[in-house]
């Protein structure tokens, strides 16, 4: 009985695979892995993401207990007192956190100045009282006890009004930041 010729390319390929010895898959896997790694490197470089993670100094535990005398008038604004929570020192400048007590009554002429912060991350949580803010693209918003918000990097914003008893928790990355006041 004579062998019949395959009628399709798929059948021919199957017949050829049956005749040929098995391939070494290790070389193929290695070659594929190399291609995958190179492709990932190209994508990473194209996005501007560093390929190696930068070593950071080891962080330490920061504990801060409430004491009224820890509120200092040595922060960014002269109408506010700040209670540093020790995060900046503990994280070697990676982040900072503080409680802000705005001094009442609110004086819009002093407080309501459009500005932005050159930061990577900023989040505010209202611990007590209320604060009325303006944020570019958001407009005016009344934030009450329990409200929180993030401010994207360099977003133009300002405080419009606040209660005499307002306290805010603010978390910022990195700890050192630049604030730019804008003139209208």
Steps between C-alpha positions, in 0.01 A plus 500: 500500500647832391505807725252768403609861469339740750231714344545816708788704644385419855503130422847534343629682808359230731662227290836683507486540879441126543815424297733757658666449841366704794642851529694624800258734672755644744665708231163623379387594849823687563471683171137590575592613853776721359255655253247560779761664726621721213144599420435589866822705513394691188156573647650607833752732335233642271285596802795652679464260794831408661593133464655469847332616820696768684621398843344706781619550852327270745189658649438505872187499710350842574267535797332829581262550792265796516631792703356847456844658542627316189306738271757752373460817294808410294338356187414615153220740598498758781126445563562133583667294771659171406553183699773296329435125529865400446440330164754711310784404729392136529480459120813704422293751303283254309181648651378740764182514705375765736185621665413857403296720733380808311480802730159670502327707410573453129631811325439447124738784409783302662383144432344500152809508281516277193805273511631152424744256658771323301438153652451142384201438730287704738202386705297691761252364757274722715536390863283772649292797379466594133693668220379643169748455217539583135687258271560550130260279305293427812380841606390584855446211741399499865701236688361398839625277781572160344546639145822433315647595165811465291662785316679387185854635451512871418120547510404863558297536819421722799313506828194725488369470858519276806351449845682630808560143621619333177779240514632320192726200452726550199727239338748609232763326289784590502557666836678800348276698269484827314188722521437754224256785562329624186406860435171568334 
